[in-house]
Amino acid sequence: EVRDTVRAGQTVAITVNTIGANGCWQSDGGTLTQRGDSALVVAYDRHSGAQVCTMIWTDRLTHLFSTVFPKPGIGVIRVSGRRIKDTDASYSLPVIAERTVVVIP
C-alpha cells in the first residue's frame, strides 16, 4: 500500500501485507534499499516454531517501510518475497510485486 502520487524529497510511507498460512506466522521486519528512483523492499515473516498452530490464515502480517524519492518523475517500488507451502518447506517460489508512483515537485 502506497499513495499513487508523492512529493520529491518527502518521506513516503509503504505498507507491505503478507499472508501467514496459520496462526504461528508473524511479521519479522524487512529491508528497503533505495537506488535513485527505485525502492527495493524485502519483507520477512517467521514461524514461531510451535508444534500446534491455529489453522486460521493470518492474512495481514503488516510490514512498515518508508523511503524518499529525490527528484520528480516516476518512482518504482518493487517488493520481493517468496511463496511457500506450510506442509513442504522445500517448496518455494519467488514473488515480485511492483508499483509505480508519480513523484511531483
C-alpha positions in Angstrom: 0.0 0.0 0.0 1.4 3.4 -1.0 0.0 6.6 -2.3 -0.1 6.9 -6.1 1.3 10.5 -6.1 4.1 11.7 -3.8 6.3 14.7 -3.4 10.0 14.6 -4.3 12.2 14.9 -1.2 9.4 14.0 1.3 9.0 10.7 3.2 6.7 8.2 1.6 5.1 5.5 3.8 4.9 2.0 2.3 2.9 -0.8 3.8 3.5 -4.4 2.7 1.0 -7.0 3.8 1.9 -10.7 3.7 -0.1 -13.8 4.5 0.7 -16.5 7.0 -0.6 -20.0 6.4 -1.7 -20.3 10.0 -1.6 -18.5 13.4 2.1 -19.4 14.0 3.3 -17.0 11.4 4.2 -13.4 12.2 5.9 -10.5 10.5 9.6 -10.3 11.1 10.8 -7.0 9.7 12.4 -6.5 6.3 14.8 -4.4 4.3 14.5 -1.4 2.0 17.2 -0.4 -0.5 16.9 2.9 -2.3 18.5 3.2 -5.7 17.7 6.5 -7.3 14.0 6.3 -8.4 13.6 2.7 -7.3 12.9 1.3 -3.8 13.6 -2.4 -3.4 11.7 -4.0 -0.5 12.0 -7.4 1.0 9.5 -8.3 3.8 10.3 -11.2 6.2 7.9 -13.5 8.1 8.8 -16.2 10.6 7.2 -19.2 12.1 7.1 -19.3 15.9 8.3 -22.9 15.9 5.2 -24.1 17.8 4.1 -27.6 17.1 0.4 -26.7 17.3 -1.0 -23.7 15.5 -4.5 -22.3 14.8 -5.5 -23.2 11.3 -6.7 -19.7 10.7 -5.0 -17.9 7.8 -3.2 -14.8 9.1 -3.9 -12.6 6.1 -2.4 -9.3 7.3 1.1 -9.6 8.5 2.0 -5.9 8.3 5.4 -4.6 7.4 6.0 -0.8 7.5 8.7 0.9 5.4 9.4 4.5 4.3 11.6 6.0 1.6 12.2 9.3 -0.2 12.2 9.8 -3.9 14.8 12.5 -4.5 13.5 14.0 -7.8 10.3 14.4 -9.8 9.3 11.8 -12.3 8.2 8.2 -11.9 9.2 6.2 -8.8 9.2 2.4 -8.7 8.6 0.3 -5.6 9.5 -3.4 -6.1 8.6 -5.9 -3.3 10.3 -9.3 -3.4 9.2 -12.3 -1.4 8.5 -16.0 -1.8 5.5 -18.2 -1.7 5.9 -21.3 0.4 3.7 -24.3 1.3 3.3 -24.7 5.0 3.4 -28.5 4.6 6.6 -28.6 2.5 9.4 -26.2 3.5 11.4 -27.2 0.4 8.7 -25.7 -1.9 9.4 -22.0 -2.6 8.6 -19.8 -5.5 9.7 -16.1 -5.9 7.0 -13.5 -5.8 7.6 -9.9 -7.0 5.0 -7.1 -6.8 5.8 -3.7 -8.4 4.1 -0.4 -8.1 4.9 2.9 -9.9 4.1 6.3 -8.3 4.1 9.7 -9.7 6.7 11.9 -8.0 5.8 15.6 -8.2 8.0 18.6 -7.4 
